[in-house]
Amino acid sequence: MKTLNVELGERSYPIYIGSGLLQQGELLTRLVPSSQIAVVTNTTVAPLYLNQLLAHFPDRRVRNVILPDGEAHKTLESVAGIFDALLAERFSRNAVLIALGGGVIGDMGGFGAACYLRGIPFVQVPTTLLSQVDSSVGGKTGVNHPLGKNMIGAFYQPQSVIADTATLQTLPDRELKAGLAEVVKYGLIRDPEFFTWLENHLDALLARDEDALAYAIERSCRNKAEVVAADEKETGERATLNLGHTFGHAIETGCGYGTYLHGEAVAIGMCQAADLSRRLGWLGDADVRRIEALLSRAGLPITPPDDLSTQRTLDIMAVDKKNIDGRVRLILLEHIGRATLPCSVDVTSLKATLDEYGRP
């Protein structure tokens, strides 16, 4: 087991990474000391891991909240279901909420914990690659809105993160590949040596080699923990973690939540960001080709959907959280391993990328 720490003063917390952590009762009971436990999960994860988790809490009062699976259900209505369950049990502020699942469950469970009684402790138990390397760390919680992804939420840090890499063995191939997009992102924005490592070890990751996966997860979490510790509320460096996300969120919103997995949309978005960076004279052609090649080898889409128009994309991007005074701000690349902070870009260049990149 590897242990990392997110250093945030009084709100600091550990990230545990290892195989079989859901079987370690001593670890779980130490991290969840409350007599009142709410487990938020979904219809896919519950049959696989819920009983394994609950076996360690036979003498606690536990309420399970099993939500429908999928990005389409990441709504205020679903979070209201969490509140209904907690209130029905009359859980107090001493209760602990466990988010058992992927990024959607982690975001909704964390948001529910942030709001219930103005805040109760919660623990992230991510079961997908994307959630283990990204969404479970850093305290971003929330839900989607028809006008934009993750537009309603709060910064609310977990008490701990327990990433059991054994859960990745039951992850569908599509979900595994989607998680690799966020792994590649760390190499692009701040860790060029890791990007090269990914080029050399991608086949092992796709084959679910445990050592390769554990290394990729640990290095990704270490990168994110350092960024979050330096900029918890995204006033500076943390914004670089959104590379490709403004483009990607527009794809998710414009095509309907769930049509593209988050990592798939981000992969396309990172390629569009690379193309725009090249148009602005920052990123070289060779780097753009390396980015496209790695994401394509990972089985991820790298071109935008044909039926999402430039104007529709621009309209959605105008609602992005990073915008200021109506100006679209994007994370772009100077080279592999160095991202720019949010910058307003020339609309003509942005439209050229949206009009031309990946279009027949």
C-alpha positions as semicolon CSV with decimal commas, in nm:
position;residue;x (nm);y (nm);z (nm)
1;M;0,000;0,000;0,000
2;K;0,121;0,348;-0,093
3;T;0,016;0,651;0,110
4;L;0,021;1,009;-0,016
5;N;-0,100;1,322;0,159
6;V;-0,289;1,623;0,031
7;E;-0,139;1,902;0,240
8;L;-0,412;2,152;0,323
9;G;-0,339;2,242;0,685
10;E;-0,630;2,141;0,907
11;R;-0,806;1,986;0,606
12;S;-0,514;1,764;0,504
13;Y;-0,596;1,403;0,428
14;P;-0,432;1,079;0,312
15;I;-0,470;0,892;-0,016
16;Y;-0,425;0,515;0,018
17;I;-0,340;0,323;-0,301
18;G;-0,312;-0,054;-0,318
19;S;-0,469;-0,382;-0,420
20;G;-0,724;-0,539;-0,188
21;L;-0,781;-0,236;0,035
22;L;-1,155;-0,309;0,054
23;Q;-1,062;-0,628;0,238
24;Q;-0,860;-0,446;0,503
25;G;-1,110;-0,408;0,785
26;E;-0,864;-0,245;1,024
27;L;-0,793;0,033;0,775
28;L;-1,157;0,093;0,692
29;T;-1,286;0,094;1,047
30;R;-1,009;0,333;1,151
31;L;-1,094;0,574;0,873
32;V;-1,470;0,553;0,937
33;P;-1,507;0,572;1,317
34;S;-1,870;0,691;1,328
35;S;-2,160;0,476;1,446
36;Q;-2,371;0,628;1,166
37;I;-2,265;0,550;0,809
38;A;-2,428;0,638;0,477
39;V;-2,291;0,453;0,174
40;V;-2,371;0,620;-0,157
41;T;-2,315;0,395;-0,457
42;N;-2,487;0,296;-0,781
43;T;-2,663;0,001;-0,940
44;T;-2,345;-0,118;-1,114
45;V;-2,100;-0,098;-0,825
46;A;-2,332;-0,214;-0,546
47;P;-2,353;-0,580;-0,658
48;L;-1,974;-0,592;-0,691
49;Y;-1,842;-0,423;-0,379
50;L;-2,113;-0,304;-0,140
51;N;-2,132;-0,620;0,071
52;Q;-1,752;-0,642;0,081
53;L;-1,743;-0,292;0,229
54;L;-2,034;-0,343;0,470
55;A;-1,884;-0,660;0,614
56;H;-1,642;-0,444;0,812
57;F;-1,922;-0,250;0,989
58;P;-2,154;-0,514;1,139
59;D;-2,226;-0,315;1,454
60;R;-2,285;0,025;1,291
61;R;-2,608;0,187;1,178
62;V;-2,572;0,189;0,800
63;R;-2,799;0,333;0,533
64;N;-2,730;0,244;0,172
65;V;-2,823;0,488;-0,103
66;I;-2,810;0,311;-0,440
67;L;-2,849;0,553;-0,730
68;P;-2,889;0,487;-1,102
69;D;-2,559;0,458;-1,291
70;G;-2,444;0,713;-1,543
71;E;-2,365;1,079;-1,609
72;A;-2,729;1,142;-1,703
73;H;-2,822;1,091;-1,336
74;K;-2,570;1,340;-1,197
75;T;-2,846;1,581;-1,097
76;L;-2,989;1,774;-0,806
77;E;-3,272;1,520;-0,801
78;S;-3,026;1,238;-0,728
79;V;-2,859;1,439;-0,451
80;A;-3,205;1,505;-0,305
81;G;-3,239;1,127;-0,276
82;I;-2,925;1,125;-0,061
83;F;-3,074;1,392;0,164
84;D;-3,400;1,197;0,190
85;A;-3,214;0,888;0,313
86;L;-3,001;1,076;0,566
87;L;-3,300;1,263;0,705
88;A;-3,511;0,948;0,724
89;E;-3,237;0,794;0,941
90;R;-3,206;1,116;1,143
91;F;-2,833;1,103;1,095
92;S;-2,643;1,367;1,290
93;R;-2,334;1,570;1,207
94;N;-2,128;1,281;1,343
95;A;-2,236;1,061;1,053
96;V;-1,984;0,971;0,782
97;L;-2,078;0,940;0,417
98;I;-1,883;0,690;0,204
99;A;-1,886;0,749;-0,172
100;L;-1,834;0,406;-0,330
101;G;-1,807;0,428;-0,707
102;G;-1,674;0,632;-0,994
103;G;-1,653;1,002;-1,053
104;V;-2,027;1,061;-1,072
105;I;-2,088;0,897;-0,735
106;G;-1,788;1,072;-0,580
107;D;-1,905;1,413;-0,702
108;M;-2,265;1,363;-0,588
109;G;-2,174;1,196;-0,260
110;G;-1,928;1,474;-0,178
111;F;-2,182;1,742;-0,267
112;G;-2,443;1,572;-0,051
113;A;-2,197;1,555;0,240
114;A;-2,108;1,923;0,193
115;C;-2,472;2,028;0,213
116;Y;-2,628;1,792;0,468
117;L;-2,647;1,972;0,803
118;R;-2,403;2,223;0,644
119;G;-2,135;1,957;0,621
120;I;-2,060;1,604;0,744
121;P;-1,737;1,405;0,695
122;F;-1,707;1,186;0,387
123;V;-1,465;0,928;0,253
124;Q;-1,394;0,864;-0,114
125;V;-1,370;0,500;-0,223
126;P;-1,318;0,535;-0,600
127;T;-1,367;0,225;-0,814
128;T;-1,278;0,353;-1,163
129;L;-0,942;0,459;-1,303
130;L;-1,066;0,810;-1,374
131;S;-1,193;0,860;-1,021
132;Q;-0,880;0,707;-0,864
133;V;-0,643;0,937;-1,050
134;D;-0,851;1,254;-1,060
135;S;-1,203;1,320;-0,936
136;S;-1,169;1,164;-0,588
137;V;-0,877;1,394;-0,502
138;G;-0,907;1,767;-0,453
139;G;-1,252;1,829;-0,312
140;K;-1,446;1,928;-0,624
141;T;-1,805;1,810;-0,579
142;G;-2,126;1,885;-0,763
143;V;-2,382;1,802;-1,027
144;N;-2,459;1,888;-1,387
145;H;-2,714;2,134;-1,523
146;P;-2,878;2,121;-1,868
147;L;-2,683;2,436;-1,957
148;G;-2,344;2,313;-1,841
149;K;-2,147;2,035;-1,674
150;N;-2,058;2,061;-1,303
151;M;-2,211;2,409;-1,279
152;I;-2,362;2,347;-0,933
153;G;-2,133;2,231;-0,655
154;A;-1,885;2,311;-0,381
155;F;-1,521;2,269;-0,285
156;Y;-1,542;2,015;-0,002
157;Q;-1,246;1,796;0,088
158;P;-1,285;1,429;0,189
159;Q;-1,145;1,286;0,511
160;S;-0,951;1,027;0,312
161;V;-0,932;0,854;-0,025
162;I;-0,911;0,473;-0,048
163;A;-0,815;0,361;-0,398
164;D;-0,834;-0,017;-0,422
165;T;-0,667;-0,099;-0,753
166;A;-0,823;-0,446;-0,751
167;T;-1,156;-0,287;-0,845
168;L;-1,009;-0,198;-1,184
169;Q;-1,012;-0,566;-1,281
170;T;-1,393;-0,549;-1,312
171;L;-1,392;-0,216;-1,496
172;P;-1,523;-0,229;-1,855
173;D;-1,256;-0,165;-2,119
174;R;-1,425;0,158;-2,228
175;E;-1,414;0,295;-1,874
176;L;-1,048;0,198;-1,832
177;K;-0,954;0,379;-2,152
178;A;-1,155;0,684;-2,048
179;G;-0,956;0,699;-1,724
180;L;-0,630;0,698;-1,918
181;A;-0,719;1,038;-2,065
182;E;-0,686;1,198;-1,722
183;V;-0,361;1,010;-1,663
184;V;-0,216;1,147;-1,987
185;K;-0,325;1,496;-1,880
186;Y;-0,075;1,503;-1,593
187;G;0,208;1,431;-1,831
188;L;0,094;1,709;-2,061
189;I;0,052;1,984;-1,803
190;R;0,347;1,928;-1,567
191;D;0,526;1,593;-1,592
192;P;0,696;1,531;-1,929
193;E;0,892;1,231;-1,797
194;F;0,561;1,068;-1,703
195;F;0,429;1,133;-2,055
196;T;0,728;0,946;-2,196
197;W;0,673;0,665;-1,943
198;L;0,312;0,639;-2,063
199;E;0,427;0,611;-2,424
200;N;0,653;0,321;-2,322
201;H;0,408;0,143;-2,089
202;L;0,068;0,201;-2,248
203;D;0,031;-0,161;-2,356
204;A;0,087;-0,278;-1,997
205;L;-0,177;-0,034;-1,872
206;L;-0,429;-0,153;-2,131
207;A;-0,352;-0,513;-2,029
208;R;-0,429;-0,412;-1,666
209;D;-0,084;-0,496;-1,539
210;E;-0,116;-0,431;-1,166
211;D;0,231;-0,283;-1,121
212;A;0,188;-0,046;-1,415
213;L;-0,155;0,064;-1,299
214;A;-0,037;0,120;-0,942
215;Y;0,254;0,331;-1,064
216;A;0,034;0,540;-1,294
217;I;-0,224;0,597;-1,021
218;E;0,035;0,693;-0,761
219;R;0,217;0,934;-0,993
220;S;-0,111;1,091;-1,108
221;C;-0,232;1,137;-0,751
222;R;0,104;1,280;-0,648
223;N;0,082;1,537;-0,926
224;K;-0,272;1,632;-0,837
225;A;-0,202;1,645;-0,462
226;E;0,084;1,889;-0,522
227;V;-0,132;2,114;-0,738
228;V;-0,426;2,110;-0,497
229;A;-0,201;2,182;-0,198
230;A;-0,067;2,489;-0,378
231;D;-0,404;2,615;-0,503
232;E;-0,708;2,458;-0,338
233;K;-0,978;2,689;-0,478
234;E;-0,845;2,714;-0,833
235;T;-0,727;3,073;-0,834
236;G;-0,409;2,991;-1,025
237;E;-0,213;2,673;-1,096
238;R;-0,501;2,434;-1,026
239;A;-0,679;2,563;-1,335
240;T;-0,419;2,380;-1,546
241;L;-0,585;2,054;-1,438
242;N;-0,868;2,156;-1,670
243;L;-0,664;2,103;-1,988
244;G;-0,912;1,995;-2,255
245;H;-1,205;2,020;-2,018
246;T;-1,371;2,331;-2,160
247;F;-1,380;2,167;-2,502
248;G;-1,471;1,833;-2,345
249;H;-1,752;1,968;-2,130
250;A;-1,902;2,133;-2,438
251;I;-1,902;1,794;-2,610
252;E;-2,065;1,623;-2,311
253;T;-2,330;1,893;-2,277
254;G;-2,393;1,936;-2,648
255;C;-2,424;1,565;-2,723
256;G;-2,623;1,481;-2,409
257;Y;-2,472;1,362;-2,081
258;G;-2,360;1,002;-2,112
259;T;-2,318;0,993;-2,490
260;Y;-1,944;1,042;-2,439
261;L;-1,772;0,929;-2,121
262;H;-1,598;1,216;-1,946
263;G;-1,250;1,087;-2,031
264;E;-1,346;1,038;-2,395
265;A;-1,466;1,398;-2,423
266;V;-1,153;1,523;-2,244
267;A;-0,931;1,328;-2,484
268;I;-1,093;1,508;-2,778
269;G;-1,069;1,835;-2,587
270;M;-0,697;1,791;-2,521
271;C;-0,639;1,736;-2,892
272;Q;-0,838;2,048;-2,972
273;A;-0,639;2,241;-2,711
274;A;-0,318;2,112;-2,868
275;D;-0,437;2,221;-3,212
276;L;-0,524;2,568;-3,084
277;S;-0,187;2,591;-2,907
278;R;-0,020;2,513;-3,240
279;R;-0,225;2,779;-3,419
280;L;-0,109;3,034;-3,161
281;G;0,253;2,944;-3,226
282;W;0,324;2,767;-2,894
283;L;0,312;2,393;-2,955
284;G;0,515;2,230;-3,230
285;D;0,375;1,991;-3,489
286;A;0,577;1,701;-3,347
287;D;0,427;1,747;-3,000
288;V;0,075;1,760;-3,143
289;R;0,138;1,433;-3,326
290;R;0,275;1,270;-3,008
291;I;-0,037;1,370;-2,815
292;E;-0,273;1,244;-3,082
293;A;-0,077;0,921;-3,120
294;L;-0,078;0,834;-2,750
295;L;-0,449;0,904;-2,702
296;S;-0,536;0,714;-3,019
297;R;-0,325;0,416;-2,907
298;A;-0,520;0,422;-2,581
299;G;-0,837;0,364;-2,780
300;L;-0,973;0,711;-2,719
301;P;-1,149;0,936;-2,971
302;I;-0,942;1,234;-3,084
303;T;-1,181;1,415;-3,318
304;P;-1,505;1,595;-3,226
305;P;-1,850;1,467;-3,323
306;D;-1,965;1,574;-3,668
307;D;-2,308;1,682;-3,548
308;L;-2,185;1,934;-3,289
309;S;-2,158;2,268;-3,466
310;T;-1,902;2,538;-3,397
311;Q;-2,172;2,784;-3,290
312;R;-2,333;2,535;-3,052
313;T;-1,992;2,460;-2,903
314;L;-1,915;2,830;-2,857
315;D;-2,254;2,887;-2,692
316;I;-2,184;2,611;-2,438
317;M;-1,825;2,725;-2,381
318;A;-1,957;3,071;-2,297
319;V;-2,110;2,923;-1,978
320;D;-1,783;2,765;-1,859
321;K;-1,686;2,822;-1,493
322;K;-1,341;2,959;-1,581
323;N;-1,477;3,246;-1,789
324;I;-1,447;3,604;-1,665
325;D;-1,655;3,896;-1,793
326;G;-1,793;3,687;-2,077
327;R;-1,451;3,593;-2,216
328;V;-1,376;3,227;-2,284
329;R;-1,057;3,126;-2,102
330;L;-0,873;2,807;-2,193
331;I;-0,582;2,601;-2,068
332;L;-0,332;2,560;-2,351
333;L;0,014;2,407;-2,391
334;E;0,351;2,568;-2,447
335;H;0,506;2,223;-2,486
336;I;0,452;1,874;-2,348
337;G;0,496;1,914;-1,974
338;R;0,403;2,281;-1,949
339;A;0,052;2,427;-1,955
340;T;-0,047;2,791;-1,952
341;L;-0,275;2,940;-1,691
342;P;-0,622;3,036;-1,814
343;C;-0,593;3,286;-2,093
344;S;-0,841;3,460;-2,317
345;V;-0,783;3,352;-2,675
346;D;-0,840;3,507;-3,011
347;V;-1,192;3,410;-3,121
348;T;-1,079;3,371;-3,482
349;S;-0,819;3,108;-3,384
350;L;-1,065;2,930;-3,155
351;K;-1,326;2,915;-3,431
352;A;-1,064;2,784;-3,672
353;T;-0,990;2,493;-3,438
354;L;-1,360;2,421;-3,390
355;D;-1,429;2,452;-3,764
356;E;-1,132;2,256;-3,890
357;Y;-0,978;2,020;-3,632
358;G;-1,070;1,663;-3,714
359;R;-1,328;1,764;-3,970
360;P;-1,342;1,571;-4,301
